[in-house]
Amino acid sequence: MPIPFLTHVLLEGPPDWMPEAWTLVKWTSSIGALALTKWYSAGATNKAEKNLHGRVILMTGGTSGIGAVTTYELAKRGAQVVLLTHQSPSDPFLIEFVEDMRERTENQFIYAEQVDLSSLHSIRQFATRWVDNSPPRRLDAIILGAATMTPPGGARKETAEGIETTWMVNYLANFHLLGILSPAIRAQPFDRDVRIVVTTCSSYISSPPLDKALEKNTWSPKGAYARSKLALMVFACAYQKHLDAYKRPDQLPMNARVILADPGFTRTPGTMRWLSRGTIWGLFIYILMYPIWWLLLKSANMGAQSILFTVMDSSMGPGRNAGGKMVKECIQVDYARKDVCDEEVAKKLWESSDKLIEKAEKEAALKRAKAKKAEEMKQEEAREAEKVEEIDALLETIAKGRAKKAQKEKEKEKEKAKGNKDGKKSKSAKSK
Ligand SMILES: NC(=O)c1ccc[n+]([C@@H]2O[C@H](COP(=O)([O-])OP(=O)(O)OC[C@H]3O[C@@H](n4cnc5c(N)ncnc54)[C@H](OP(=O)(O)O)[C@@H]3O)[C@@H](O)[C@H]2O)c1
């Protein structure tokens, strides 16, 4: 078919229905440019494979966007995935998500544990439970994928423990979680390839200074997000050194590796909230502009590729990787900022984070103790009020009983008096 057609075009010129050559060039180059843009923005595909049967993976943010795809891919390869979610395991949407995931991956080993990353207390409760397990639970990977973003123009918010929310969920929660889980990571046998994958974002490049994280007047949604990601990266680098410094009882080198993964700009519920500014009008505009987002942003599936690479590629394991590396588009890349692996910056951040957690946990514990006491007092008062009510009711019954008895006696006396009168009357009638 193409050969006769081309011969016809060459010998007799193009047919009437065919557009002019210039129009044809314009159309093909436009379509080619679009296809090239789409191909470029879709990013790289992970080629690494690994049998994950029997491997235990803890994961935050595994129920939405990039995280949900990652959960699916890991479970499909047989991993036992423990999802740390802020919903309770009895939440109907979460139950449906887990059941659907189990069905689609034919893997029953997908579980959900309630861990609210905006609460230090919730993180401590979960992590201490995990660490307290004896013998130590198997742990092959921890994927830290959860994050929050305040849409542009949004107000600064604080958690119930008084910490700025973006800083807490995106950075401090991970610092706290890994801090408590340290013994469980270090207790893994020497031949286990343990990976800690920290999800980051290129926004860290434009981060404002880390020491201004808790300032209220310089806060902005974009700055807070970028800063939380920079802090996370500085911590990730320092955490690898912290693990390496541990002397194992068997004298063998540390077998856990911390790896940073940047998924690239992706169409996810989080991105949609950011682009639509969290408003109905914004959502309407987002839907209208969807072809542009489709063209320029990755799908969640493509966003998950670098994370899957860090979990499965052999070059990321303890044998060939010193840890603290960053992966983007399924290849190792350098940091765009020198301070990511600066020991002085890390030391300051670590110390200030420790102090902040100690202060917030003390205050929260005090608040909880006060609330518990107030609740106990309330219950005691309710019990007292109940007792008083019972006594009042008893007294009322006694009083009623007495009144009834008195009434009955009165009536008896009346009848007696009446009987006496009648007796007298009949006696006098008889005597007459
Ligand atoms: N999307 C992008 O363009 C992009 C680019 C670069 C880097 N990243 C990074 O990639 C990761 C995934 O991004 P995404 O866009 O897929 O995220 P997403 O759709 O916004 O999902 C965020 C996840 O974090 C969880 N989460 C939020 N607050 C939580 C809390 N207090 N406690 C427990 N879980 C909480 C959410 O749980 P619920 O669903 O239950 O709320 C959800 O599973 C993030 O770390 C993000 O920073 C994303």
The ligand as an SDF file (V2000), in Angstrom:
LIG
                    3D

 48 52  0  0  0  0  0  0  0  0999 V2000
    3.6170   14.4290   43.2790 N   0  0  0  0  0  0  0  0  0  0  0  0
    4.7310   15.0240   42.9290 C   0  0  0  0  0  0  0  0  0  0  0  0
    4.7880   15.7470   41.9310 O   0  0  0  0  0  0  0  0  0  0  0  0
    5.9740   14.8110   43.7560 C   0  0  0  0  0  0  0  0  0  0  0  0
    7.1870   15.3480   43.2810 C   0  0  0  0  0  0  0  0  0  0  0  0
    8.3370   15.1380   44.0290 C   0  0  0  0  0  0  0  0  0  0  0  0
    8.2770   14.4450   45.2160 C   0  0  0  0  0  0  0  0  0  0  0  0
    7.0980   13.9540   45.6500 N   0  0  0  0  0  0  0  0  0  0  0  0
    7.0700   13.2180   46.9330 C   0  0  0  0  0  0  0  0  0  0  0  0
    6.5600   11.9030   46.7070 O   0  0  0  0  0  0  0  0  0  0  0  0
    5.8270   11.4650   47.8460 C   0  0  0  0  0  0  0  0  0  0  0  0
    4.4330   11.0230   47.4220 C   0  0  0  0  0  0  0  0  0  0  0  0
    3.8030   12.1400   46.8020 O   0  0  0  0  0  0  0  0  0  0  0  0
    2.2770   12.0870   46.3030 P   0  0  0  0  0  0  0  0  0  0  0  0
    2.0840   13.2940   45.4700 O   0  0  0  0  0  0  0  0  0  0  0  0
    1.9810   10.7540   45.7740 O   0  0  0  0  0  0  0  0  0  0  0  0
    1.5220   12.3030   47.6890 O   0  0  0  0  0  0  0  0  0  0  0  0
   -0.0530   12.3770   47.9920 P   0  0  0  0  0  0  0  0  0  0  0  0
   -0.8620   11.8850   46.8890 O   0  0  0  0  0  0  0  0  0  0  0  0
   -0.3310   13.7600   48.4950 O   0  0  0  0  0  0  0  0  0  0  0  0
   -0.1490   11.3600   49.2150 O   0  0  0  0  0  0  0  0  0  0  0  0
    0.4240   11.6910   50.4330 C   0  0  0  0  0  0  0  0  0  0  0  0
    0.3670   10.4940   51.3440 C   0  0  0  0  0  0  0  0  0  0  0  0
    0.8180   10.9020   52.6340 O   0  0  0  0  0  0  0  0  0  0  0  0
   -0.1260   10.4630   53.5930 C   0  0  0  0  0  0  0  0  0  0  0  0
   -0.1970   11.3780   54.7340 N   0  0  0  0  0  0  0  0  0  0  0  0
   -0.3910   12.7120   54.7180 C   0  0  0  0  0  0  0  0  0  0  0  0
   -0.4700   13.1700   55.9880 N   0  0  0  0  0  0  0  0  0  0  0  0
   -0.3350   12.0950   56.7990 C   0  0  0  0  0  0  0  0  0  0  0  0
   -0.3480   11.9080   58.2240 C   0  0  0  0  0  0  0  0  0  0  0  0
   -0.5130   12.9260   59.0520 N   0  0  0  0  0  0  0  0  0  0  0  0
   -0.1920   10.6630   58.7230 N   0  0  0  0  0  0  0  0  0  0  0  0
   -0.0370    9.5980   57.8900 C   0  0  0  0  0  0  0  0  0  0  0  0
   -0.0230    9.7030   56.5390 N   0  0  0  0  0  0  0  0  0  0  0  0
   -0.1660   10.9470   56.0090 C   0  0  0  0  0  0  0  0  0  0  0  0
   -1.4460   10.4720   52.8600 C   0  0  0  0  0  0  0  0  0  0  0  0
   -2.3710    9.6610   53.5090 O   0  0  0  0  0  0  0  0  0  0  0  0
   -3.9540    9.9210   53.2370 P   0  0  0  0  0  0  0  0  0  0  0  0
   -4.1960    9.6200   51.8100 O   0  0  0  0  0  0  0  0  0  0  0  0
   -4.5810    8.9540   54.1640 O   0  0  0  0  0  0  0  0  0  0  0  0
   -4.2050   11.3410   53.5900 O   0  0  0  0  0  0  0  0  0  0  0  0
   -1.0450    9.9270   51.5060 C   0  0  0  0  0  0  0  0  0  0  0  0
   -0.9990    8.5290   51.5320 O   0  0  0  0  0  0  0  0  0  0  0  0
    5.8320   12.6240   48.8220 C   0  0  0  0  0  0  0  0  0  0  0  0
    6.8570   12.4580   49.7480 O   0  0  0  0  0  0  0  0  0  0  0  0
    6.1220   13.8240   47.9470 C   0  0  0  0  0  0  0  0  0  0  0  0
    6.7440   14.8660   48.6730 O   0  0  0  0  0  0  0  0  0  0  0  0
    5.9490   14.1080   44.9370 C   0  0  0  0  0  0  0  0  0  0  0  0
  1  2  1  0
  2  3  2  0
  2  4  1  0
  4  5  1  0
  4 48  2  0
  5  6  2  0
  6  7  1  0
  7  8  2  0
  8  9  1  0
  8 48  1  0
  9 10  1  0
  9 46  1  0
 10 11  1  0
 11 12  1  0
 11 44  1  0
 12 13  1  0
 13 14  1  0
 14 15  2  0
 14 16  1  0
 14 17  1  0
 17 18  1  0
 18 19  2  0
 18 20  1  0
 18 21  1  0
 21 22  1  0
 22 23  1  0
 23 24  1  0
 23 42  1  0
 24 25  1  0
 25 26  1  0
 25 36  1  0
 26 27  1  0
 26 35  1  0
 27 28  2  0
 28 29  1  0
 29 30  1  0
 29 35  2  0
 30 31  1  0
 30 32  2  0
 32 33  1  0
 33 34  2  0
 34 35  1  0
 36 37  1  0
 36 42  1  0
 37 38  1  0
 38 39  2  0
 38 40  1  0
 38 41  1  0
 42 43  1  0
 44 45  1  0
 44 46  1  0
 46 47  1  0
M  CHG  2   8   1  16  -1
M  END
$$$$
